[in-house]
Amino acid sequence: MKYRLLPLALAILAIGLIAGIVLEGKLDMLVHRVPQGQTYDHAHHEDQDVHEQENEHIVELSAEQIAELGIETAIAQAGSLRRTLSLPGRIAADADRLAHIVTRVAGVATEVRKTLGDNVAQGEVMAVVESRELADGKAAYLAAWRRLELARARFDREQSLWDKRISSEQEFLDARQAVAETQIELQAAEQKLHALGFGDEYVRTLPEQSDQSLTRYEILAPFDATVIAKHITIGEALKDDSELFAIADLSAVWVQLDVHQHDLPYVEGGQEAIVTVGPGVPQAAGRISYVAPIAAEDTRTVQARVVLPNTGGRYRPGLFATAEILTEAVTVDVLVPRSAVQSLEGRPCVFVPSEHGFEARFVSVGRSSHGAVEITSGLVAGEPFAIQGAFELKAAIVAAGLGSHTGHGH
């Protein structure tokens, strides 16, 4: 029985050997490596200089395989190499458009019309304080104003009598002096009201106002802004320097950047900056408007500032931010994506189309920036190269058994 099975076993073995030969031939057709411009000659290969031993790595692919692997080509061309510096920072309110609202008189809060997050317009009433101190100041002004009226009336009468030689010169001079003294008193009382924040128009109409308005002190917004802090409640007793609100114009914000000492030579006013805040917040472009002349004592960093428009209020003070500062922009002859450059045998290469697929072309690289690499030799402008799928092409070479000669890819 075992002799009858021997021919069948030999036949199966023969079929396996034939299949192995065919499979090996297909693999050699897919990826092979031959000396450039000639057939392989072992003796000749031994005698060549190391720089003349460069081997050509070819990946043979059909059009269907190229499409399946997602390999795309592009034409090598010149490009602008932008080198940037990443700096940490934070969003802050524009200090030139930030105000701490204080009451200038002691009193009691009777109305609070604004709260956190509210928008206010210039001149809008934010709160009302009833103040006895304010009533005293207004009363002093009204008293001086009334005395001046009486002094002027007396002076007019004395001048008329003096002109008719009815009254004495001394009485005329006393009336004129009284007018001058009451004018000084009125000016002093008026200046006190101006110091409390009342304008000329308000002071001018004060004699026409009701007695109830004498104690009323209105807290007004100095400019269009948003309330970012509130320290007042109804019924609260206030001192003459109590801070009631903090408001900020958030239509524009500052990005305060921390520049370390080793980065200072690359940062200066006017540079372009791309600011990133976080997920869901779009990037914003601005320019450095200020670089501090001194460093912070605790961190030894120098503060730089970027001013950003804040339409929609997405850039909120207090958030962390990162700014990419453009430090150099140069035009290079050939610029390719970093992903298009792979490593074979420890050397950079790109893949260029060949007759039946792609071949690895060793290149020399120069400067680089985020996502782009300068090619200084090995690929010239106008030549096609694999802009997508370079890693897959290298993987095909490694998988075919040439991996012992290849380095690690990017």
C-alpha angles and dihedrals in degrees: 000000000000091000090056090055094051096080090048092051091048090051093052091049092052092051090052092052092050091049091050092052092050093047092049090050092052091050091051088051092052099048126010139154123215132166113269113268098354146058119266114276114178096202092046090047091055092055099048122102116253091252090054094053095078109142126210116234111207128185112197112209135165122230089256092053091048090053092045092053091048093237114168130181134211137181116260111241144160119280145176113265109211117194116195140187120219115219128183120229147142138240115255136177117260101266090206089060099042123103136183108210114214132176113243095204134051116248148107125293109241100167133029111185102169135055139179114312096014119135117231132195125220110277095014117141110249100174142349126228126193108217132182088191089058090049090055091052094049091045090053090053093048091048091051091046091052093047090052091053091052093045092052092049091052091046092051090052094047092048090053091050092046091051088054090045090239099121129043125264091242093059090051092050092047091053092050092049091051090056091052093049095049090048089057091049091050093049091050092051091046093052090053090055091048088052088057090057102264117140130223093261093053093048092047092055095041095101089057095053125097122259090248091067092060093086098036116106116182122204107219130195110245094208143354107293150127125263107245099168135024127193104166135090132180112274094019117142109233133201122221091261101039115140109231105173143001115213132184135189101233096181084105129022138194124239105210109205127196111221117195121218096254091053097049096092089062099048125079140145118285097030118139115252131191110204122206119190106171147284115334094016115102121234116257131209123220143139134250106261100176141022115190116242093219136045126239111260096221100046102020089224128131120229121232126185136216119188115214131186109240105205108170093016095259094139102072121191111251097036119123116244141183124215126201106210117203105230100166138013118184134161116237129192096238125020122175134173114272090237090061091065116079134173125247122172087355092301131106118252142168128209120242127188116265133185095280103016135319136326128204113245116198112225141179118239129209132179122356140196134181106320098345136088131194115231110211098178141000096050125054132196112277096034120116121238138171106272092176129030098031091130091052090052092052090047090055090056093048093046091051092064103267092104093104088070097043131087129220115289127233 
